[in-house]
Amino acid sequence: MRVSALLRAARHVRWYIRELTDETAYERYVTHARDRHPGASVPSRREFERMRTARQEKDPRQGFRCC
């Protein structure tokens, strides 16, 4: 197998894992916020994660808690 094919496969695996673990949620949020609200400030990654966790804990349908 060529090195370029291995690199391409590694990129696909990395993309899949990041999507599966929702690591790209903040990046998608920033893109959305800048497209829809260009003048608004975008929260930091830490603030985004806090807002996201609070929203998930508030809604029992999210399945965030086990009990």
KOLDRENDREN-418541 format. One line per field, with one value per residue (C-alpha): residue number from 1; residue in three letters; y, z, x. Coordinates in Angstrom, 1 decimal. Layout:
<rs>
i = (NUM / ...);
aa = (Ala / ...);
north = (Y / ...);
up = (Z / ...);
east = (X / ...);
</rs>
This chain:
<rs>
i = (1 / 2 / 3 / 4 / 5 / 6 / 7 / 8 / 9 / 10 / 11 / 12 / 13 / 14 / 15 / 16 / 17 / 18 / 19 / 20 / 21 / 22 / 23 / 24 / 25 / 26 / 27 / 28 / 29 / 30 / 31 / 32 / 33 / 34 / 35 / 36 / 37 / 38 / 39 / 40 / 41 / 42 / 43 / 44 / 45 / 46 / 47 / 48 / 49 / 50 / 51 / 52 / 53 / 54 / 55 / 56 / 57 / 58 / 59 / 60 / 61 / 62 / 63 / 64 / 65 / 66 / 67);
aa = (Met / Arg / Val / Ser / Ala / Leu / Leu / Arg / Ala / Ala / Arg / His / Val / Arg / Trp / Tyr / Ile / Arg / Glu / Leu / Thr / Asp / Glu / Thr / Ala / Tyr / Glu / Arg / Tyr / Val / Thr / His / Ala / Arg / Asp / Arg / His / Pro / Gly / Ala / Ser / Val / Pro / Ser / Arg / Arg / Glu / Phe / Glu / Arg / Met / Arg / Thr / Ala / Arg / Gln / Glu / Lys / Asp / Pro / Arg / Gln / Gly / Phe / Arg / Cys / Cys);
north = (0.0 / 3.4 / 6.1 / 8.4 / 5.7 / 5.2 / 8.9 / 9.1 / 6.2 / 7.7 / 11.0 / 9.1 / 7.2 / 10.5 / 12.2 / 9.2 / 9.1 / 12.9 / 12.7 / 9.7 / 11.3 / 14.7 / 16.4 / 18.6 / 20.1 / 23.3 / 23.8 / 23.3 / 25.8 / 28.4 / 28.1 / 28.3 / 31.3 / 33.3 / 32.6 / 33.4 / 36.1 / 37.8 / 40.6 / 38.5 / 37.2 / 33.5 / 31.8 / 30.1 / 26.3 / 26.0 / 28.2 / 26.2 / 23.0 / 24.4 / 25.5 / 22.2 / 20.2 / 22.4 / 21.9 / 18.2 / 17.9 / 20.0 / 17.8 / 14.2 / 13.0 / 13.6 / 10.5 / 12.3 / 10.7 / 7.0 / 7.2);
up = (0.0 / -0.8 / 1.7 / 0.2 / 0.5 / 4.1 / 4.8 / 3.1 / 5.1 / 8.4 / 7.6 / 7.0 / 10.3 / 12.1 / 10.6 / 11.5 / 15.1 / 15.5 / 14.1 / 16.2 / 19.4 / 18.4 / 18.7 / 15.7 / 17.4 / 18.4 / 14.9 / 13.3 / 15.9 / 15.2 / 11.4 / 11.9 / 14.3 / 12.0 / 9.0 / 10.6 / 13.1 / 11.7 / 14.2 / 17.3 / 19.5 / 19.5 / 22.9 / 23.7 / 23.5 / 27.3 / 27.3 / 24.5 / 26.3 / 29.5 / 27.6 / 25.8 / 29.0 / 30.7 / 27.8 / 27.8 / 31.6 / 31.3 / 28.7 / 29.8 / 26.2 / 25.6 / 27.5 / 29.3 / 32.7 / 33.3 / 36.2);
east = (0.0 / 1.3 / 1.9 / -0.7 / -3.3 / -2.4 / -2.6 / -6.0 / -7.3 / -6.0 / -7.8 / -11.0 / -10.7 / -9.9 / -12.9 / -15.2 / -14.0 / -14.4 / -17.9 / -18.8 / -17.7 / -19.2 / -15.9 / -16.8 / -19.9 / -18.2 / -16.7 / -20.2 / -21.7 / -19.0 / -19.6 / -23.4 / -23.2 / -20.9 / -23.0 / -26.4 / -25.3 / -22.1 / -22.0 / -22.6 / -19.8 / -19.1 / -18.7 / -15.4 / -15.2 / -15.5 / -18.6 / -20.1 / -19.6 / -21.1 / -24.2 / -24.5 / -24.2 / -26.8 / -29.2 / -28.7 / -29.2 / -32.4 / -34.0 / -34.5 / -35.0 / -31.3 / -30.4 / -27.6 / -28.1 / -28.3 / -30.7);
</rs>
